Amino acid sequence: MKYNNIIEGIFIDRPNRFIANVLINGIKEKVHVKNTGRCREILTSGTKVYLEESNNPNRKTKYSLISAFKDNMLINIDSQVPNPVVYNAIVNNEIPQLSNVDFLKREVTFGNSRFDLYYEKGEEKGFIEVKGVTLENQGISMFPDAPTERGSKHVYEMIKAVEEGCRGYILFLIQINNIKYFKPHEEMDKEFSNAIIKAKKHGVNILAYNSIVKPDEILLKDQVDILI
């Protein structure tokens, strides 16, 4: 996925989940943060960030913060980007486990949840739930970076879908270059970690892929090992 009108800035602080103060061309600007998660280990004072400038004159903020450096590692923190990245990768047959599908649709309801993607491939029908990953520690990516009751609910609903004869996938898109490993963040949310372990035992396919991350682009890259 490509971004338009990218500009560099320096992160100052984050008054709330939706807004940050960023120094752009020497001027302090209030910008929209495209991620309501904590991102505490990424968004630290003085960090170089990249923003997308909006052409919409009616917006309250002129810029959206989409990525930031953690040391020399550029991390895309846009929580809206994983779904279209995975959707496009499936359409382009870049995910071997989901190649050559006949039908692909976004946001389809099953039970009490709405999964990100639904596909059909011959007689096979299945659901895909996509989770964006921005947390990294010593070369290992982890999810979530905050407790997620909603995330656990999606996992249990996916187990039900598989029990009813559908295929089920939970795909973690790591929004970071060159990460080789992923694991559920048990210390942050043990319930979610246990749900993923249960899902794997019940036949849900758990996948993780890293990304090519540039200031103006993010693309799905390689499958990574999952530590469960």
PyMOL CGO cylinders between C-alpha atoms (Angstrom):
from pymol import cmd
from pymol.cgo import CYLINDER

trace = [
    CYLINDER, 0.00, 0.00, 0.00, 1.31, 3.43, -0.97, 0.3, 1, 1, 1, 1, 1, 1,
    CYLINDER, 1.31, 3.43, -0.97, 0.87, 6.68, 0.94, 0.3, 1, 1, 1, 1, 1, 1,
    CYLINDER, 0.87, 6.68, 0.94, 0.78, 10.13, -0.63, 0.3, 1, 1, 1, 1, 1, 1,
    CYLINDER, 0.78, 10.13, -0.63, 2.30, 13.43, 0.48, 0.3, 1, 1, 1, 1, 1, 1,
    CYLINDER, 2.30, 13.43, 0.48, 4.71, 12.00, 3.07, 0.3, 1, 1, 1, 1, 1, 1,
    CYLINDER, 4.71, 12.00, 3.07, 6.57, 14.42, 5.30, 0.3, 1, 1, 1, 1, 1, 1,
    CYLINDER, 6.57, 14.42, 5.30, 9.14, 13.94, 8.05, 0.3, 1, 1, 1, 1, 1, 1,
    CYLINDER, 9.14, 13.94, 8.05, 8.75, 15.19, 11.60, 0.3, 1, 1, 1, 1, 1, 1,
    CYLINDER, 8.75, 15.19, 11.60, 10.00, 14.86, 15.16, 0.3, 1, 1, 1, 1, 1, 1,
    CYLINDER, 10.00, 14.86, 15.16, 7.65, 13.45, 17.79, 0.3, 1, 1, 1, 1, 1, 1,
    CYLINDER, 7.65, 13.45, 17.79, 7.12, 15.63, 20.87, 0.3, 1, 1, 1, 1, 1, 1,
    CYLINDER, 7.12, 15.63, 20.87, 4.34, 14.05, 22.94, 0.3, 1, 1, 1, 1, 1, 1,
    CYLINDER, 4.34, 14.05, 22.94, 0.90, 12.44, 22.82, 0.3, 1, 1, 1, 1, 1, 1,
    CYLINDER, 0.90, 12.44, 22.82, -1.79, 14.19, 24.88, 0.3, 1, 1, 1, 1, 1, 1,
    CYLINDER, -1.79, 14.19, 24.88, -4.31, 11.42, 24.17, 0.3, 1, 1, 1, 1, 1, 1,
    CYLINDER, -4.31, 11.42, 24.17, -4.86, 8.28, 22.06, 0.3, 1, 1, 1, 1, 1, 1,
    CYLINDER, -4.86, 8.28, 22.06, -5.89, 10.20, 18.96, 0.3, 1, 1, 1, 1, 1, 1,
    CYLINDER, -5.89, 10.20, 18.96, -3.60, 13.23, 18.95, 0.3, 1, 1, 1, 1, 1, 1,
    CYLINDER, -3.60, 13.23, 18.95, 0.13, 13.86, 19.04, 0.3, 1, 1, 1, 1, 1, 1,
    CYLINDER, 0.13, 13.86, 19.04, 2.29, 16.96, 18.91, 0.3, 1, 1, 1, 1, 1, 1,
    CYLINDER, 2.29, 16.96, 18.91, 4.97, 16.78, 16.22, 0.3, 1, 1, 1, 1, 1, 1,
    CYLINDER, 4.97, 16.78, 16.22, 7.63, 19.25, 15.10, 0.3, 1, 1, 1, 1, 1, 1,
    CYLINDER, 7.63, 19.25, 15.10, 7.31, 19.70, 11.33, 0.3, 1, 1, 1, 1, 1, 1,
    CYLINDER, 7.31, 19.70, 11.33, 9.66, 22.10, 9.55, 0.3, 1, 1, 1, 1, 1, 1,
    CYLINDER, 9.66, 22.10, 9.55, 10.37, 23.76, 12.89, 0.3, 1, 1, 1, 1, 1, 1,
    CYLINDER, 10.37, 23.76, 12.89, 6.68, 24.29, 13.70, 0.3, 1, 1, 1, 1, 1, 1,
    CYLINDER, 6.68, 24.29, 13.70, 4.76, 22.42, 16.39, 0.3, 1, 1, 1, 1, 1, 1,
    CYLINDER, 4.76, 22.42, 16.39, 1.73, 20.74, 14.79, 0.3, 1, 1, 1, 1, 1, 1,
    CYLINDER, 1.73, 20.74, 14.79, -1.17, 18.80, 16.29, 0.3, 1, 1, 1, 1, 1, 1,
    CYLINDER, -1.17, 18.80, 16.29, -1.53, 15.59, 14.26, 0.3, 1, 1, 1, 1, 1, 1,
    CYLINDER, -1.53, 15.59, 14.26, -3.83, 12.58, 14.12, 0.3, 1, 1, 1, 1, 1, 1,
    CYLINDER, -3.83, 12.58, 14.12, -2.38, 9.26, 15.36, 0.3, 1, 1, 1, 1, 1, 1,
    CYLINDER, -2.38, 9.26, 15.36, -3.59, 6.35, 13.21, 0.3, 1, 1, 1, 1, 1, 1,
    CYLINDER, -3.59, 6.35, 13.21, -3.35, 3.90, 16.10, 0.3, 1, 1, 1, 1, 1, 1,
    CYLINDER, -3.35, 3.90, 16.10, -5.22, 4.01, 19.41, 0.3, 1, 1, 1, 1, 1, 1,
    CYLINDER, -5.22, 4.01, 19.41, -2.86, 1.46, 20.99, 0.3, 1, 1, 1, 1, 1, 1,
    CYLINDER, -2.86, 1.46, 20.99, -0.21, 2.44, 23.49, 0.3, 1, 1, 1, 1, 1, 1,
    CYLINDER, -0.21, 2.44, 23.49, 2.89, 2.42, 21.22, 0.3, 1, 1, 1, 1, 1, 1,
    CYLINDER, 2.89, 2.42, 21.22, 4.84, 3.65, 24.25, 0.3, 1, 1, 1, 1, 1, 1,
    CYLINDER, 4.84, 3.65, 24.25, 8.09, 2.00, 23.23, 0.3, 1, 1, 1, 1, 1, 1,
    CYLINDER, 8.09, 2.00, 23.23, 7.83, 3.64, 19.78, 0.3, 1, 1, 1, 1, 1, 1,
    CYLINDER, 7.83, 3.64, 19.78, 6.43, 7.12, 20.31, 0.3, 1, 1, 1, 1, 1, 1,
    CYLINDER, 6.43, 7.12, 20.31, 9.06, 8.68, 22.53, 0.3, 1, 1, 1, 1, 1, 1,
    CYLINDER, 9.06, 8.68, 22.53, 10.12, 12.31, 22.60, 0.3, 1, 1, 1, 1, 1, 1,
    CYLINDER, 10.12, 12.31, 22.60, 12.64, 13.17, 19.89, 0.3, 1, 1, 1, 1, 1, 1,
    CYLINDER, 12.64, 13.17, 19.89, 11.80, 10.18, 17.65, 0.3, 1, 1, 1, 1, 1, 1,
    CYLINDER, 11.80, 10.18, 17.65, 11.81, 10.69, 13.89, 0.3, 1, 1, 1, 1, 1, 1,
    CYLINDER, 11.81, 10.69, 13.89, 8.34, 10.05, 12.45, 0.3, 1, 1, 1, 1, 1, 1,
    CYLINDER, 8.34, 10.05, 12.45, 6.64, 10.13, 9.07, 0.3, 1, 1, 1, 1, 1, 1,
    CYLINDER, 6.64, 10.13, 9.07, 3.28, 11.68, 8.42, 0.3, 1, 1, 1, 1, 1, 1,
    CYLINDER, 3.28, 11.68, 8.42, 0.81, 11.83, 5.56, 0.3, 1, 1, 1, 1, 1, 1,
    CYLINDER, 0.81, 11.83, 5.56, -0.43, 15.30, 4.69, 0.3, 1, 1, 1, 1, 1, 1,
    CYLINDER, -0.43, 15.30, 4.69, -4.15, 15.52, 3.97, 0.3, 1, 1, 1, 1, 1, 1,
    CYLINDER, -4.15, 15.52, 3.97, -5.71, 17.48, 1.11, 0.3, 1, 1, 1, 1, 1, 1,
    CYLINDER, -5.71, 17.48, 1.11, -9.02, 17.70, 2.96, 0.3, 1, 1, 1, 1, 1, 1,
    CYLINDER, -9.02, 17.70, 2.96, -9.53, 21.33, 4.06, 0.3, 1, 1, 1, 1, 1, 1,
    CYLINDER, -9.53, 21.33, 4.06, -12.30, 20.28, 6.48, 0.3, 1, 1, 1, 1, 1, 1,
    CYLINDER, -12.30, 20.28, 6.48, -10.10, 18.05, 8.62, 0.3, 1, 1, 1, 1, 1, 1,
    CYLINDER, -10.10, 18.05, 8.62, -9.29, 19.21, 12.13, 0.3, 1, 1, 1, 1, 1, 1,
    CYLINDER, -9.29, 19.21, 12.13, -5.70, 18.00, 11.72, 0.3, 1, 1, 1, 1, 1, 1,
    CYLINDER, -5.70, 18.00, 11.72, -3.63, 18.47, 8.59, 0.3, 1, 1, 1, 1, 1, 1,
    CYLINDER, -3.63, 18.47, 8.59, -1.38, 15.44, 9.15, 0.3, 1, 1, 1, 1, 1, 1,
    CYLINDER, -1.38, 15.44, 9.15, -1.69, 11.77, 10.13, 0.3, 1, 1, 1, 1, 1, 1,
    CYLINDER, -1.69, 11.77, 10.13, 1.19, 10.02, 11.89, 0.3, 1, 1, 1, 1, 1, 1,
    CYLINDER, 1.19, 10.02, 11.89, 1.79, 6.69, 10.14, 0.3, 1, 1, 1, 1, 1, 1,
    CYLINDER, 1.79, 6.69, 10.14, 5.27, 5.46, 11.09, 0.3, 1, 1, 1, 1, 1, 1,
    CYLINDER, 5.27, 5.46, 11.09, 8.11, 6.04, 13.52, 0.3, 1, 1, 1, 1, 1, 1,
    CYLINDER, 8.11, 6.04, 13.52, 11.64, 4.89, 14.19, 0.3, 1, 1, 1, 1, 1, 1,
    CYLINDER, 11.64, 4.89, 14.19, 12.58, 2.71, 17.13, 0.3, 1, 1, 1, 1, 1, 1,
    CYLINDER, 12.58, 2.71, 17.13, 16.36, 2.99, 17.12, 0.3, 1, 1, 1, 1, 1, 1,
    CYLINDER, 16.36, 2.99, 17.12, 17.14, 2.28, 13.43, 0.3, 1, 1, 1, 1, 1, 1,
    CYLINDER, 17.14, 2.28, 13.43, 13.96, 0.24, 12.88, 0.3, 1, 1, 1, 1, 1, 1,
    CYLINDER, 13.96, 0.24, 12.88, 11.08, 1.91, 11.01, 0.3, 1, 1, 1, 1, 1, 1,
    CYLINDER, 11.08, 1.91, 11.01, 7.70, 0.71, 12.32, 0.3, 1, 1, 1, 1, 1, 1,
    CYLINDER, 7.70, 0.71, 12.32, 4.42, 1.40, 10.55, 0.3, 1, 1, 1, 1, 1, 1,
    CYLINDER, 4.42, 1.40, 10.55, 1.82, 2.08, 13.27, 0.3, 1, 1, 1, 1, 1, 1,
    CYLINDER, 1.82, 2.08, 13.27, -1.18, 2.66, 11.00, 0.3, 1, 1, 1, 1, 1, 1,
    CYLINDER, -1.18, 2.66, 11.00, -3.87, 0.34, 12.44, 0.3, 1, 1, 1, 1, 1, 1,
    CYLINDER, -3.87, 0.34, 12.44, -6.01, 0.77, 9.32, 0.3, 1, 1, 1, 1, 1, 1,
    CYLINDER, -6.01, 0.77, 9.32, -3.39, -0.64, 6.94, 0.3, 1, 1, 1, 1, 1, 1,
    CYLINDER, -3.39, -0.64, 6.94, -3.10, -4.39, 7.79, 0.3, 1, 1, 1, 1, 1, 1,
    CYLINDER, -3.10, -4.39, 7.79, -6.45, -5.35, 6.26, 0.3, 1, 1, 1, 1, 1, 1,
    CYLINDER, -6.45, -5.35, 6.26, -5.85, -3.81, 2.81, 0.3, 1, 1, 1, 1, 1, 1,
    CYLINDER, -5.85, -3.81, 2.81, -2.24, -5.08, 2.78, 0.3, 1, 1, 1, 1, 1, 1,
    CYLINDER, -2.24, -5.08, 2.78, -3.39, -8.66, 3.42, 0.3, 1, 1, 1, 1, 1, 1,
    CYLINDER, -3.39, -8.66, 3.42, -6.36, -8.31, 1.04, 0.3, 1, 1, 1, 1, 1, 1,
    CYLINDER, -6.36, -8.31, 1.04, -4.07, -7.18, -1.78, 0.3, 1, 1, 1, 1, 1, 1,
    CYLINDER, -4.07, -7.18, -1.78, -1.55, -9.92, -0.99, 0.3, 1, 1, 1, 1, 1, 1,
    CYLINDER, -1.55, -9.92, -0.99, -4.26, -12.57, -1.28, 0.3, 1, 1, 1, 1, 1, 1,
    CYLINDER, -4.26, -12.57, -1.28, -5.54, -11.09, -4.55, 0.3, 1, 1, 1, 1, 1, 1,
    CYLINDER, -5.54, -11.09, -4.55, -1.97, -11.16, -5.90, 0.3, 1, 1, 1, 1, 1, 1,
    CYLINDER, -1.97, -11.16, -5.90, -1.39, -14.75, -4.68, 0.3, 1, 1, 1, 1, 1, 1,
    CYLINDER, -1.39, -14.75, -4.68, 1.40, -13.71, -2.33, 0.3, 1, 1, 1, 1, 1, 1,
    CYLINDER, 1.40, -13.71, -2.33, 0.22, -15.88, 0.56, 0.3, 1, 1, 1, 1, 1, 1,
    CYLINDER, 0.22, -15.88, 0.56, 0.72, -19.56, -0.36, 0.3, 1, 1, 1, 1, 1, 1,
    CYLINDER, 0.72, -19.56, -0.36, -1.84, -20.78, 2.18, 0.3, 1, 1, 1, 1, 1, 1,
    CYLINDER, -1.84, -20.78, 2.18, -4.49, -18.57, 0.56, 0.3, 1, 1, 1, 1, 1, 1,
    CYLINDER, -4.49, -18.57, 0.56, -3.54, -18.68, -3.10, 0.3, 1, 1, 1, 1, 1, 1,
    CYLINDER, -3.54, -18.68, -3.10, -5.94, -18.79, -6.05, 0.3, 1, 1, 1, 1, 1, 1,
    CYLINDER, -5.94, -18.79, -6.05, -9.11, -18.00, -4.13, 0.3, 1, 1, 1, 1, 1, 1,
    CYLINDER, -9.11, -18.00, -4.13, -12.27, -17.67, -6.21, 0.3, 1, 1, 1, 1, 1, 1,
    CYLINDER, -12.27, -17.67, -6.21, -13.98, -15.06, -4.06, 0.3, 1, 1, 1, 1, 1, 1,
    CYLINDER, -13.98, -15.06, -4.06, -12.77, -12.61, -1.43, 0.3, 1, 1, 1, 1, 1, 1,
    CYLINDER, -12.77, -12.61, -1.43, -14.86, -10.16, 0.57, 0.3, 1, 1, 1, 1, 1, 1,
    CYLINDER, -14.86, -10.16, 0.57, -14.09, -7.70, 3.35, 0.3, 1, 1, 1, 1, 1, 1,
    CYLINDER, -14.09, -7.70, 3.35, -15.85, -7.57, 6.72, 0.3, 1, 1, 1, 1, 1, 1,
    CYLINDER, -15.85, -7.57, 6.72, -18.27, -10.51, 6.92, 0.3, 1, 1, 1, 1, 1, 1,
    CYLINDER, -18.27, -10.51, 6.92, -20.34, -11.34, 10.00, 0.3, 1, 1, 1, 1, 1, 1,
    CYLINDER, -20.34, -11.34, 10.00, -20.22, -14.73, 11.67, 0.3, 1, 1, 1, 1, 1, 1,
    CYLINDER, -20.22, -14.73, 11.67, -22.02, -15.32, 14.96, 0.3, 1, 1, 1, 1, 1, 1,
    CYLINDER, -22.02, -15.32, 14.96, -21.40, -12.35, 17.20, 0.3, 1, 1, 1, 1, 1, 1,
    CYLINDER, -21.40, -12.35, 17.20, -18.27, -11.18, 15.38, 0.3, 1, 1, 1, 1, 1, 1,
    CYLINDER, -18.27, -11.18, 15.38, -17.34, -9.56, 12.11, 0.3, 1, 1, 1, 1, 1, 1,
    CYLINDER, -17.34, -9.56, 12.11, -14.24, -11.09, 10.58, 0.3, 1, 1, 1, 1, 1, 1,
    CYLINDER, -14.24, -11.09, 10.58, -11.94, -9.03, 8.39, 0.3, 1, 1, 1, 1, 1, 1,
    CYLINDER, -11.94, -9.03, 8.39, -12.09, -11.27, 5.32, 0.3, 1, 1, 1, 1, 1, 1,
    CYLINDER, -12.09, -11.27, 5.32, -14.19, -14.12, 3.90, 0.3, 1, 1, 1, 1, 1, 1,
    CYLINDER, -14.19, -14.12, 3.90, -13.07, -16.28, 1.01, 0.3, 1, 1, 1, 1, 1, 1,
    CYLINDER, -13.07, -16.28, 1.01, -14.23, -19.15, -1.16, 0.3, 1, 1, 1, 1, 1, 1,
    CYLINDER, -14.23, -19.15, -1.16, -11.97, -21.56, -3.01, 0.3, 1, 1, 1, 1, 1, 1,
    CYLINDER, -11.97, -21.56, -3.01, -13.83, -24.32, -4.78, 0.3, 1, 1, 1, 1, 1, 1,
    CYLINDER, -13.83, -24.32, -4.78, -15.92, -26.02, -2.11, 0.3, 1, 1, 1, 1, 1, 1,
    CYLINDER, -15.92, -26.02, -2.11, -13.80, -24.49, 0.63, 0.3, 1, 1, 1, 1, 1, 1,
    CYLINDER, -13.80, -24.49, 0.63, -15.17, -21.52, 2.57, 0.3, 1, 1, 1, 1, 1, 1,
    CYLINDER, -15.17, -21.52, 2.57, -13.25, -19.68, 5.22, 0.3, 1, 1, 1, 1, 1, 1,
    CYLINDER, -13.25, -19.68, 5.22, -12.71, -16.60, 7.38, 0.3, 1, 1, 1, 1, 1, 1,
    CYLINDER, -12.71, -16.60, 7.38, -9.55, -14.58, 7.96, 0.3, 1, 1, 1, 1, 1, 1,
    CYLINDER, -9.55, -14.58, 7.96, -8.95, -12.31, 10.94, 0.3, 1, 1, 1, 1, 1, 1,
    CYLINDER, -8.95, -12.31, 10.94, -6.04, -9.89, 10.52, 0.3, 1, 1, 1, 1, 1, 1,
    CYLINDER, -6.04, -9.89, 10.52, -4.10, -8.42, 13.45, 0.3, 1, 1, 1, 1, 1, 1,
    CYLINDER, -4.10, -8.42, 13.45, -1.54, -5.65, 13.00, 0.3, 1, 1, 1, 1, 1, 1,
    CYLINDER, -1.54, -5.65, 13.00, 1.61, -6.03, 15.10, 0.3, 1, 1, 1, 1, 1, 1,
    CYLINDER, 1.61, -6.03, 15.10, 3.80, -3.08, 16.10, 0.3, 1, 1, 1, 1, 1, 1,
    CYLINDER, 3.80, -3.08, 16.10, 5.39, -4.34, 19.32, 0.3, 1, 1, 1, 1, 1, 1,
    CYLINDER, 5.39, -4.34, 19.32, 8.96, -5.68, 19.15, 0.3, 1, 1, 1, 1, 1, 1,
    CYLINDER, 8.96, -5.68, 19.15, 11.38, -6.77, 21.86, 0.3, 1, 1, 1, 1, 1, 1,
    CYLINDER, 11.38, -6.77, 21.86, 14.88, -8.14, 21.12, 0.3, 1, 1, 1, 1, 1, 1,
    CYLINDER, 14.88, -8.14, 21.12, 13.93, -9.19, 17.61, 0.3, 1, 1, 1, 1, 1, 1,
    CYLINDER, 13.93, -9.19, 17.61, 10.67, -10.89, 18.57, 0.3, 1, 1, 1, 1, 1, 1,
    CYLINDER, 10.67, -10.89, 18.57, 7.35, -9.34, 17.62, 0.3, 1, 1, 1, 1, 1, 1,
    CYLINDER, 7.35, -9.34, 17.62, 4.39, -9.71, 19.96, 0.3, 1, 1, 1, 1, 1, 1,
    CYLINDER, 4.39, -9.71, 19.96, 0.66, -9.07, 20.10, 0.3, 1, 1, 1, 1, 1, 1,
    CYLINDER, 0.66, -9.07, 20.10, -1.13, -7.41, 21.79, 0.3, 1, 1, 1, 1, 1, 1,
    CYLINDER, -1.13, -7.41, 21.79, 0.56, -4.32, 23.23, 0.3, 1, 1, 1, 1, 1, 1,
    CYLINDER, 0.56, -4.32, 23.23, -2.45, -3.80, 25.54, 0.3, 1, 1, 1, 1, 1, 1,
    CYLINDER, -2.45, -3.80, 25.54, -5.16, -6.14, 26.88, 0.3, 1, 1, 1, 1, 1, 1,
    CYLINDER, -5.16, -6.14, 26.88, -7.72, -6.91, 24.15, 0.3, 1, 1, 1, 1, 1, 1,
    CYLINDER, -7.72, -6.91, 24.15, -10.99, -8.50, 25.19, 0.3, 1, 1, 1, 1, 1, 1,
    CYLINDER, -10.99, -8.50, 25.19, -12.27, -7.93, 21.65, 0.3, 1, 1, 1, 1, 1, 1,
    CYLINDER, -12.27, -7.93, 21.65, -9.28, -9.80, 20.23, 0.3, 1, 1, 1, 1, 1, 1,
    CYLINDER, -9.28, -9.80, 20.23, -9.96, -12.86, 22.40, 0.3, 1, 1, 1, 1, 1, 1,
    CYLINDER, -9.96, -12.86, 22.40, -13.63, -12.78, 21.37, 0.3, 1, 1, 1, 1, 1, 1,
    CYLINDER, -13.63, -12.78, 21.37, -12.62, -12.92, 17.70, 0.3, 1, 1, 1, 1, 1, 1,
    CYLINDER, -12.62, -12.92, 17.70, -10.38, -15.93, 18.35, 0.3, 1, 1, 1, 1, 1, 1,
    CYLINDER, -10.38, -15.93, 18.35, -13.13, -17.89, 20.10, 0.3, 1, 1, 1, 1, 1, 1,
    CYLINDER, -13.13, -17.89, 20.10, -15.58, -17.06, 17.30, 0.3, 1, 1, 1, 1, 1, 1,
    CYLINDER, -15.58, -17.06, 17.30, -13.01, -18.34, 14.78, 0.3, 1, 1, 1, 1, 1, 1,
    CYLINDER, -13.01, -18.34, 14.78, -12.86, -21.63, 16.68, 0.3, 1, 1, 1, 1, 1, 1,
    CYLINDER, -12.86, -21.63, 16.68, -16.66, -21.88, 16.33, 0.3, 1, 1, 1, 1, 1, 1,
    CYLINDER, -16.66, -21.88, 16.33, -16.42, -21.22, 12.59, 0.3, 1, 1, 1, 1, 1, 1,
    CYLINDER, -16.42, -21.22, 12.59, -13.92, -24.06, 12.21, 0.3, 1, 1, 1, 1, 1, 1,
    CYLINDER, -13.92, -24.06, 12.21, -16.09, -26.38, 14.30, 0.3, 1, 1, 1, 1, 1, 1,
    CYLINDER, -16.09, -26.38, 14.30, -18.95, -25.64, 11.91, 0.3, 1, 1, 1, 1, 1, 1,
    CYLINDER, -18.95, -25.64, 11.91, -16.92, -26.71, 8.88, 0.3, 1, 1, 1, 1, 1, 1,
    CYLINDER, -16.92, -26.71, 8.88, -15.27, -23.49, 7.69, 0.3, 1, 1, 1, 1, 1, 1,
    CYLINDER, -15.27, -23.49, 7.69, -11.57, -22.89, 7.35, 0.3, 1, 1, 1, 1, 1, 1,
    CYLINDER, -11.57, -22.89, 7.35, -10.21, -20.34, 9.76, 0.3, 1, 1, 1, 1, 1, 1,
    CYLINDER, -10.21, -20.34, 9.76, -7.10, -18.15, 9.66, 0.3, 1, 1, 1, 1, 1, 1,
    CYLINDER, -7.10, -18.15, 9.66, -5.70, -15.64, 12.12, 0.3, 1, 1, 1, 1, 1, 1,
    CYLINDER, -5.70, -15.64, 12.12, -2.96, -13.71, 10.36, 0.3, 1, 1, 1, 1, 1, 1,
    CYLINDER, -2.96, -13.71, 10.36, -0.62, -11.39, 12.24, 0.3, 1, 1, 1, 1, 1, 1,
    CYLINDER, -0.62, -11.39, 12.24, 0.86, -8.73, 9.98, 0.3, 1, 1, 1, 1, 1, 1,
    CYLINDER, 0.86, -8.73, 9.98, 4.07, -7.51, 11.58, 0.3, 1, 1, 1, 1, 1, 1,
    CYLINDER, 4.07, -7.51, 11.58, 4.41, -3.89, 10.47, 0.3, 1, 1, 1, 1, 1, 1,
    CYLINDER, 4.41, -3.89, 10.47, 8.20, -4.03, 10.71, 0.3, 1, 1, 1, 1, 1, 1,
    CYLINDER, 8.20, -4.03, 10.71, 11.02, -5.06, 8.36, 0.3, 1, 1, 1, 1, 1, 1,
    CYLINDER, 11.02, -5.06, 8.36, 13.04, -8.27, 8.77, 0.3, 1, 1, 1, 1, 1, 1,
    CYLINDER, 13.04, -8.27, 8.77, 11.39, -9.62, 11.93, 0.3, 1, 1, 1, 1, 1, 1,
    CYLINDER, 11.39, -9.62, 11.93, 11.90, -13.40, 12.07, 0.3, 1, 1, 1, 1, 1, 1,
    CYLINDER, 11.90, -13.40, 12.07, 9.76, -14.44, 15.04, 0.3, 1, 1, 1, 1, 1, 1,
    CYLINDER, 9.76, -14.44, 15.04, 6.31, -13.79, 16.49, 0.3, 1, 1, 1, 1, 1, 1,
    CYLINDER, 6.31, -13.79, 16.49, 4.65, -14.87, 19.71, 0.3, 1, 1, 1, 1, 1, 1,
    CYLINDER, 4.65, -14.87, 19.71, 1.48, -13.98, 21.62, 0.3, 1, 1, 1, 1, 1, 1,
    CYLINDER, 1.48, -13.98, 21.62, 2.26, -11.47, 24.38, 0.3, 1, 1, 1, 1, 1, 1,
    CYLINDER, 2.26, -11.47, 24.38, 1.33, -13.66, 27.34, 0.3, 1, 1, 1, 1, 1, 1,
    CYLINDER, 1.33, -13.66, 27.34, 2.59, -11.18, 29.92, 0.3, 1, 1, 1, 1, 1, 1,
    CYLINDER, 2.59, -11.18, 29.92, 0.30, -8.47, 28.56, 0.3, 1, 1, 1, 1, 1, 1,
    CYLINDER, 0.30, -8.47, 28.56, -2.83, -10.58, 27.93, 0.3, 1, 1, 1, 1, 1, 1,
    CYLINDER, -2.83, -10.58, 27.93, -2.81, -14.18, 29.11, 0.3, 1, 1, 1, 1, 1, 1,
    CYLINDER, -2.81, -14.18, 29.11, -6.41, -14.72, 27.99, 0.3, 1, 1, 1, 1, 1, 1,
    CYLINDER, -6.41, -14.72, 27.99, -5.58, -13.82, 24.39, 0.3, 1, 1, 1, 1, 1, 1,
    CYLINDER, -5.58, -13.82, 24.39, -2.47, -16.02, 24.46, 0.3, 1, 1, 1, 1, 1, 1,
    CYLINDER, -2.47, -16.02, 24.46, -4.49, -18.96, 25.80, 0.3, 1, 1, 1, 1, 1, 1,
    CYLINDER, -4.49, -18.96, 25.80, -7.14, -18.35, 23.14, 0.3, 1, 1, 1, 1, 1, 1,
    CYLINDER, -7.14, -18.35, 23.14, -4.53, -18.55, 20.37, 0.3, 1, 1, 1, 1, 1, 1,
    CYLINDER, -4.53, -18.55, 20.37, -3.14, -21.81, 21.79, 0.3, 1, 1, 1, 1, 1, 1,
    CYLINDER, -3.14, -21.81, 21.79, -6.66, -23.24, 21.96, 0.3, 1, 1, 1, 1, 1, 1,
    CYLINDER, -6.66, -23.24, 21.96, -7.41, -22.07, 18.42, 0.3, 1, 1, 1, 1, 1, 1,
    CYLINDER, -7.41, -22.07, 18.42, -4.33, -23.82, 17.05, 0.3, 1, 1, 1, 1, 1, 1,
    CYLINDER, -4.33, -23.82, 17.05, -5.34, -27.05, 18.79, 0.3, 1, 1, 1, 1, 1, 1,
    CYLINDER, -5.34, -27.05, 18.79, -8.83, -26.78, 17.26, 0.3, 1, 1, 1, 1, 1, 1,
    CYLINDER, -8.83, -26.78, 17.26, -7.56, -26.43, 13.70, 0.3, 1, 1, 1, 1, 1, 1,
    CYLINDER, -7.56, -26.43, 13.70, -7.41, -22.67, 13.25, 0.3, 1, 1, 1, 1, 1, 1,
    CYLINDER, -7.41, -22.67, 13.25, -4.46, -21.72, 11.05, 0.3, 1, 1, 1, 1, 1, 1,
    CYLINDER, -4.46, -21.72, 11.05, -2.18, -19.21, 12.79, 0.3, 1, 1, 1, 1, 1, 1,
    CYLINDER, -2.18, -19.21, 12.79, 0.07, -17.27, 10.41, 0.3, 1, 1, 1, 1, 1, 1,
    CYLINDER, 0.07, -17.27, 10.41, 2.51, -14.39, 10.82, 0.3, 1, 1, 1, 1, 1, 1,
    CYLINDER, 2.51, -14.39, 10.82, 4.14, -12.34, 8.08, 0.3, 1, 1, 1, 1, 1, 1,
    CYLINDER, 4.14, -12.34, 8.08, 6.57, -9.46, 8.28, 0.3, 1, 1, 1, 1, 1, 1,
    CYLINDER, 6.57, -9.46, 8.28, 6.48, -6.43, 5.98, 0.3, 1, 1, 1, 1, 1, 1,
    CYLINDER, 6.48, -6.43, 5.98, 8.49, -4.20, 3.74, 0.3, 1, 1, 1, 1, 1, 1,
    CYLINDER, 8.49, -4.20, 3.74, 8.17, -0.84, 5.49, 0.3, 1, 1, 1, 1, 1, 1,
    CYLINDER, 8.17, -0.84, 5.49, 9.19, 2.41, 3.81, 0.3, 1, 1, 1, 1, 1, 1,
    CYLINDER, 9.19, 2.41, 3.81, 8.22, 6.00, 4.66, 0.3, 1, 1, 1, 1, 1, 1,
    CYLINDER, 8.22, 6.00, 4.66, 5.60, 5.97, 1.90, 0.3, 1, 1, 1, 1, 1, 1,
    CYLINDER, 5.60, 5.97, 1.90, 4.76, 2.27, 1.59, 0.3, 1, 1, 1, 1, 1, 1,
    CYLINDER, 4.76, 2.27, 1.59, 4.03, -1.00, 3.36, 0.3, 1, 1, 1, 1, 1, 1,
    CYLINDER, 4.03, -1.00, 3.36, 3.85, -4.41, 1.68, 0.3, 1, 1, 1, 1, 1, 1,
    CYLINDER, 3.85, -4.41, 1.68, 3.56, -7.97, 2.93, 0.3, 1, 1, 1, 1, 1, 1,
    CYLINDER, 3.56, -7.97, 2.93, 6.89, -9.80, 2.73, 0.3, 1, 1, 1, 1, 1, 1,
    CYLINDER, 6.89, -9.80, 2.73, 7.90, -13.11, 4.36, 0.3, 1, 1, 1, 1, 1, 1,
    CYLINDER, 7.90, -13.11, 4.36, 6.25, -15.65, 6.61, 0.3, 1, 1, 1, 1, 1, 1,
    CYLINDER, 6.25, -15.65, 6.61, 7.88, -15.80, 10.05, 0.3, 1, 1, 1, 1, 1, 1,
    CYLINDER, 7.88, -15.80, 10.05, 8.14, -18.47, 12.73, 0.3, 1, 1, 1, 1, 1, 1,
    CYLINDER, 8.14, -18.47, 12.73, 5.52, -18.47, 15.47, 0.3, 1, 1, 1, 1, 1, 1,
    CYLINDER, 5.52, -18.47, 15.47, 6.66, -19.27, 19.00, 0.3, 1, 1, 1, 1, 1, 1,
    CYLINDER, 6.66, -19.27, 19.00, 3.76, -20.94, 20.76, 0.3, 1, 1, 1, 1, 1, 1,
]
cmd.load_cgo(trace, "trace")
